[in-house]
Amino acid sequence: IQDKHGDMWFATDNGLIRYDGSSFTHYTSAQGLSDKPILSVFEDSKGNLWAGAHGGLAKFDGHSFQNYTPALGVNDTTEVLSILEDNEKNIWFATNDRGLFKYDGQYITQFTTEGGLSSDRLSSIMKDIHGDIWISTWEKGANKYDGESFTHLSVEQGLAHDRVSDILEDRRGTIWMATTSGVCRYHGKLFN
């Protein structure tokens, strides 16, 4: 990603690399990152950089990394695959096996199948123009969270396949889902 200062950040199997336009800086476990591959990078509205890893999560405030792995209660097999910030400045984390997490700056809340998600095996998350959170899963379609409850979308509603690797929104507000069987458009009630 490119941060608000114009620096480029690259996730690698051995930490993060920052390019400031003239030199590279390599951040590793020596600076507080996970020693596992970095899988996702996100900059929040305060300029903090979040790094999701295979087995962990860290926040960089411009000076040092803070490890959030113990607070999430994740293990070495958990992958933090996608990160976003909602309209209320909460930070959301999608994992490959532990569901969805929301950090409000003080507390971390976990959302799983017990709370309405269709699956705990997530692939990505996205915020739409209305502020709703969209969650794709590796095996149970997609979910939309409106701040109170989850709506599940699957092949039963016309999705091409229940394995959804990514969700995007275009300028017109149409939701696009990448599935194993192709790309689907969602217009609020119908897929095509």
N, C-alpha and C positions, 0 to 999 in steps of 0.2 A: 504494500500500500504506500501511498504518499501522504505524509502527515501535514498538518497545517503550516509547518515551517518550510515545507518543500522537500524534506528529507525522504528518501526511499527506504522502506523496511522490507527485508526479505526473510521469509521463514525457511529454515533449512533443517536437515537432519541433526545438525549440531549447533542449535541456537538461532539467534537472530543476527542479521547483518544490516547495519544502517549505512547508507551512502548519503553524504551531505552535499554532494556536488563536486567535491574535490578529494575526499578520502573515505575509506571504509572503516567501520568499527564493528568488531565481532563481539557479541554478547553471548555468554555461555553459562553453564552451571556455576562457574566461578563468580559470576555477578548475581546469582540468585535464580536463574532460569532452571527449568527441568533439564535433566541430562538426556531426555528423550527427544525425538523429533518434534519440532514446532509445526502445528497443523493449521492454525488460524491466527490472524493478527487483526486487531481492530483499534482505532483511535476514538475515544469518547469525546464528548463536547467540552470537557475540561482539559483536553490535550493529553490525557493518560493513554498509554499504549497497553493494550491487553494482549497477552500471548497465550493461546491455548495449545496444549501439548498432549502427546501420548503419555497420559499419567499425570497431568497437572495443569495449573493455570497460574499466571503471574501478571502483575500490573507494574508498569514502568512509569514513574512520575516525572521523568526527565533527568533524574539523578540516580535512583536505585530501583531495584525490583522488589516487590512484595509478593510473597508466595501465598496463594489462596487455596492451594491443594488440600491442606488439612481441613479448612472450613467447608469445602465441598464434600469431604468424606469419600473421595474417589480413590480407586486403587490403580495399580500399574497398567491394567488393561483398559482403563477408561480413557477415551480420546475426546478432548474438547474440540469439536469440529467447526463450530460456527459461533460468532459473538455479535451482538448488536446492542444498541441503546434505544429505549423507547421514548415516547414523548414526555414522560415524567422523569427522565434521566436515570431510570433503572437500567442495569446492565444484565443482559440475558446470555446464557451459555447453553448450547445444545451439545449433548454427549452421545457417544455411540452405544451406551449401555445403561446409563443411569438417568435418562430422561432430560428434563429441562430445569435450569436453575435461574432464579432472578435475584440479583443483588441490588438492594435499595440504598446502598451507601453505609448501611449499618448491619442489616440482617440478610441472610441468604435463605431463600425459599426454594424447595425442590418440588417440581411437578412430575408425576409419574402416571402410569396407567391407573393407579388407585385414585388419582385426582381427575381423571377424564381424558388423558392422552391415549391415543390409540395404540401406541407402542413406546417403550423406553429406548428403542434403537433409532436415534435421530440422525439425520444427515445434514440438515441446514435449517436456518431460521431467517426470516425476512419481516420487516415492518412495512405495512402498506400505507397509502396516503391518509387513511382514516385512523391510523395508529394501532390497528389490529396486528397481532403477531401471527405469522404463518410458520408452521413447522412441518418439514418433510421427514418421512421415516423410510427406513430401509425395507420395511415389510408390510406396513399397514396404512398406506396412502399418506394423506396430509391432514393437518389439523389447523384450525383457525381459532385463536384465542382473542376474545373481545374485551378482556379485562376481568371477566367474571366466570366464563365457562368456555369449554372447548367444543368446536363443531368438527366432526370427523368427515372427511371426504375420501371416498374410495372408488373402486370399480363399480360398486353398487350405485353411485351417483354419476357414473359415466367416465371416471378417470380411466385412462388407457391401461394402467398397471398400478399395483399397490406399492411397487418399489419406486420411490421418488427420490432422486438424488439432489435436486435443487429447485428452488422457487424464486421467481423474479416477478417484478411488476413493471409494466411499461408506462409511458407518459400518460396514457389514457385511463390508467387504473385497471387494466386487464391483468389478471394473474396468470403467469405461465409456469407450468410444471414440467420438469424433465423426468421422464419415467423410462423404465427398461424397454417399453414398447413405443417410445416416441415422445414428442412434446405435445402437451395439452394446454388449451386456453380455457380459463374459467371466467365467466361473465356474471358472477354473483349467484347464479343458480344452476347454470348449465355448463357442461364441458363440450368443447369441440376441437 
